[in-house]
Amino acid sequence: GTYAWHGQVEETLFPVKDEVKDILTTYRQQWTTDTHKSRHMRFQTETIVASNFLSDKFKSESIRSLPGTPKALERLHQKIIDKYGILSITITRYYINQITNYNKYIHTKELQNVITNKLDVKIPNVDFLQILAYFTPDDTIIVDQLITVLAGRIEGFDESITSDLFSSLFNIKDIHSRITLDDFKSKINSSTYPEVVEGIIQFISAYSNGSIDITIGIPEFILLHNDMFASNRRDYHEVIDSIWNIK
């Protein structure tokens, strides 16, 4: 269902085409300008622009999952959500960190590898070029910006509640305290959503900053739950209540 990330991810490695940079350059020269403001404005929905020329009776309301971004990014977002459910952003973050070695930036060819090979999501080449043109005028994208935009709106997520949950679960008095992965596993309940718990454990290193010995503090705990909320707002509270035995 929509709760799950649907089991193991099989990694199939295909070569990334070397001509992506040349194609992207040609695309930008023909269709785009390179300022951040113009890139943002260019991808405002045509519906919003067109509606200014219509009378009220012809206007219809629509809610975009990623407003102010190209539709190509929304299509990618939806494909990832459909495939990996409530762990969509967690798994995306995991593969981005894995392929960049937790670098601040991701190269455009690395992003293509993440989407096509790691996530095994297929998108048209023109969509990929639109996504790149939105994020960057060159060959690198800031990872935090990429993940934040891809996650979309997170209105309704309460960091303070999640922080209090961490302190309560693990009897934490100091906000700077950290727990081990074994501590984390000891409190999580897999009886109702075993596939979700399996996925969390498998991909928890997405929040480890590359450390061999995984430890988890309040910031990482909040970020994990923020990613899950962004992936599935509808079922988030039900799943969280179950896996942490919240009555």
Protein Blocks (a to p, Z undefined) as FASTA:
>chain_A
ZZbgniaaddddddddfklmmmmmmmmmmmmcfbfklmmmmmgcfklmmmmmpcfklpcc
dddfbghiafklmmmmmmmmmmnmmmlmmmmmmmmmmmnoopabdcfklmmmmmmmmnop
acdfklmmmmmmmmpcblbdcfklmmmmmnopaehiafklmmmmmmmmnopablkbccdf
klmmmmpccklmmmlmmmmmmmmmmmnnopabacddfklmmmmmmmmmmmommlmmmmmm
mmnopZZ
